[in-house]
Amino acid sequence: MKLSHSVSGALRKFAYFLSSGTHYKLEGIEYLDLYGDEPSAIEMAYAIFANVLEVDEEGTVLNAKYAEERATNYIRSYCDPKFEVEPPYEDWEIELH
C-alpha cells in the first residue's frame, strides 16, 4: 500500500515550508543552519510530524496543522531554550522508527 495523496501532500507541504524557512510557526527563528550543522534536530521534527499525523480509513489526513505545530514547536524549543512546548511531548511523539 502506498501513502495516500492526502498524506504525501501534507508531508510535501510541511517539507517545503520547513526547508524554505517560510513556515509561519517559525517566523523569526534562525533554524535553517540546522540542516547542515545539526541534522538530528530536523530528523526529530519530521519524526514528530509523522508520529502525530492522523489519517482516516481512506487515508485522508485529519490533523495536518496540529502535526505541523507539534513538529515546529520542537524546532522552536531547540533554537530557543526559553520556549516551552505545551503540552510536553509524550514518548510516542518523539520515537524514532
N, C-alpha and C positions, 0 to 999 in steps of 0.2 A: 504494500500500500504506500502510495506517495502522499506527501503533505498536500492538503487542500490549497486551492488558490487563496483562500482567506488567510491561512497560516503563513504561506510563503509571502503573501503581500504584507502582512503585519511585520514579519521578520525583515523584509526588504526595506520597508519604511523606517523601522527602528534603526537598521544598519546605516541607511543613508543619513538620517538626521544626526545620529551619534557621530559617525565618522566625518561628516562635513562640518561639524562644530556649530550646527544651527538648531540643535534641539532646544526648544523653548524652556525646558526644565533646567537647562544648564547654562542659561544666559549669564554671562559674567564670570563663569568658572573656566579657568585655564586648564583644560584636561587633554587637549589633543596630543601633547607630548607623551602621554601615557602609552599611545600606540607603539612608539618605538622604544621608550625607556622602561616602561613597566606594563608589559602586555598582560600580565596576570590580572591587573585591575580591570582591563577591558574584557578579558575572558570571564571574570566573575559577573560583570554586568550582563553579558549575554546569557550566562547560566541562570541568573536570576530571572531575566526576561523569559527564557524558555520554561523554567520551572513554574513560574507564576501564570503563564498563559493558559487559558482555559478554552476548550472548544466543545461544541455540541456534537450530537451523533452524526451530523452531516459534515463536520469539520469546519464549521463557521466559528470564527474567533468571537468570544463573548466579552473579553476584558482587556483588549489591547492597550488602552490608555493606562489602566491600573498596572499592567505588567511593565509598561514603559516607566511609570512613576517609580515603581519599586527598584528597577534597574538604574535609572538615572539618580535616584537618591543614594545608591551605593557610590556612584562616581562622585557625586557632590560631597558625601561624607569622607571619601578617600582623599579628596583635594582640600577639604576644609574640615579639620578636626573638630571645630566648634559646632558643626552641623550634626544634629542627632536625627537618626532615622526613626520615625514613629509610624506605626508600631515597630519595635525592633524586629529584625529578621528572625524567622523561625528556621530551625535546622534544615527543613526540606527546601526552603527557598534558596539556600546557599550551597546546596550539594552540587558537586561536580560529577557528572556522569560520564 
